[in-house]
Amino acid sequence: MSPTIVMAATELTEPVAGGGRLVISALVGIALIVALITFLKVHPFLALIVGGLAVGIVAGVDVADVITSFTTGFGTTAAGVGILIALGAMFAKLLADSGGADEIVDAIVGRASTRMLPWAMAAVGALIGLPMFFEIGLVLLMPVIYLVARRAQLSLVTVGIPALAGLSAMHGLVPPHPGPLVAIDSLGADLGTTLALGVLVAVPTVIVAGPLFAPIAGRWVPVPAPDRFEAARESEEMEQRPSFPVTLFTVLLPVMLMMGKALADIIIDDTENGVQRVLDVIGTPVVALLIAVIVAIFTFGRGAGMNGEAVAKSIESSLPPIAGILLIVCAGGGFKQVLVDTGIGTKLADWAQDFDVSVIFLAWLLAVLIRLATGSATVATITASALVVGLAEGLSQGETSLVVLAVGAGSVFFSHVNDAGFWLVKEYFGISVGQTIKTWSAMETILSVTGLIFVLLLNIVI
């Protein structure tokens, strides 16, 4: 391999072998990752390393160059995404420990009628899911889902599915979640633009997969809610918590800063303008999240009566749980870089142009196939975005963001038994595998397909 083959993910790379061999190498790498994770229960971090090496070796690349490609992609991803994930985890932990998340839940759900509860729960899931990882949001919301279902005498599924739809949509479509961030980094998309378009896609998608589907799922699987969280919840309500307006402002602060930068780029479009220069700085993802964490120390920490030691402990405890996530995401970046450096993206771009394949649909389809195979939305996003790097060349800023969203939508398609989230939902809801497929898996599929439809509709006007 020539010394120039290791390059940024957004550059087009000359293929190192024929198209057939490159496809085989990619399939071997992906199949190996699937087998290691699914059958041998190998940690995804190790599986991605082995898969990356397999791709390069089968493609005929020297092992030393494959390792260079992998480590370059690993480091680039850590630099571009790792800091954001760490800051996001700190913010989410402060939100949870201060009771701010409970304040949002109580303020929204407490004002909803029985008929509007699914809609309120979807809003709660989306709002809580904005700064939090799916698993954290699910664990946080389950006591609320239990209580709301019990008090409203509704099926646990009717109340829970909308909340899960909100969480899942934010996880797959809206940065600063790891998947969208990695896709943005890989494809060279603008974060602010992707964030704005992601919210536009997520809102109607959540409505279809959540409040509209939930009553149907609830009739299919009627599940009474247990009362195990009743006493604990009442004791929690006695604790000091930040107010709802303060909590809402703090949660939306990083979103407003990043969207402000995106709007300034569109409306002002003058790098010498003082306002735009300020917004460019504070709207940068790292700075926006850093500002949000600093503000949260006072609004969440001090606002909940936490002293300096308690705030420090909350922030410190947020990092160990995400160590595995960081390693997986960065290893995924290494695997992605190996794929990019073999030139398979260039081949896919050439083939897509020959057959006039929609870039958005192809990106979604690739993410769907990898999601079904690996069970990981993050791996699906990382791999699919790497495979369509060549296709994104020459697209406008808005179109590139839509490709990112198509990948995100495909990455949540039909969660099943090889997905940790599937088992998490099954156990929390106390339902069978078949019932989980009829509710959770069906919701994820509706979410994915609906997301694609709205992305395609946006593409008509962008």
C-alpha angles and dihedrals in degrees: 000000000000119000091248096060094091103077145138116301092243095060122093113245127206111242114257092208142009120301095252093052092047092052090049091049092051092047091048091051094047093044090050091051090049093049094047094048099038105036106020094035092227115168111262090237091063093038092055092050092051091044092051092051090048092053093053096043095048089047089057099250121146111260093234090055091047090054090049090051092048096048091046091054091044093053095043091051092047090052095045101038110012096075091049093051091050093049091046091053091051091050093048092049092052089049092052099041094047094054090243091127090053089050091056091048094048094045095051102034094040091063097047127099120227090261092051096044095098089053092048091048090051089053091048092049092049094046095046090042093055095080100018138077114248095249093050092047092048094051090046095049100043095084088051092048090051093049096045093048092047096048094043092044090232131139113272086235094055091055099034103047094064091050091049090048090055092048094046095046092052090047094052103033112026129065141247084060113106097246098054090040092055092047091049090050093046096047097037094240124161111256096213093050091046090048093052094045090043091058090048090054096039098055099060091035091056090047093055097042094037123034095016096047098035098076090052092048090046091057091048093050114022107190122177115220121244120234097224095115098047099095095039091051093052091053090049091055089062093062124097112261136176113263122263096249091049092047093047092048092050094047092050096041098091090043092052092048094051093043090048090058091049092050092047090052089054101038104033100025093178118119090196092058111108095219093051092047091055092046090047089058101042091038093057105113096239093047094043093052092042090053090048092052092048091048090046090056087066103031097041102023103038091027089062093047094256116154124221093269093051092049091049091049091050092051093044093050091053094069107058094060092056097049091093092046091051093050092048093048093047092045087050087055089053092050089048092052092052089053091048094047093053087061097237089134090059090051092049090050091052093048093046091052091049093051096034093235117178108250091214094051093044091050090050093046094050091050090049093052093048092045091053091048101044104024089223122116090195095052090045091052094046095047098041093048089051092051093053098044090107092049092056093059111115096012120132121254092259094046092050089053090052090053088053090052092048089054089048092050092049092049093067097049117135106338108211142162096312091059120089089211090061092060092042091057093042093054096043093049093042094227136134127262090256092050091048090054091049092052116020098028092044091050092051091051092050089048092052097046094042090049090053091049093053091045089053090048091052089049089063091065100032 
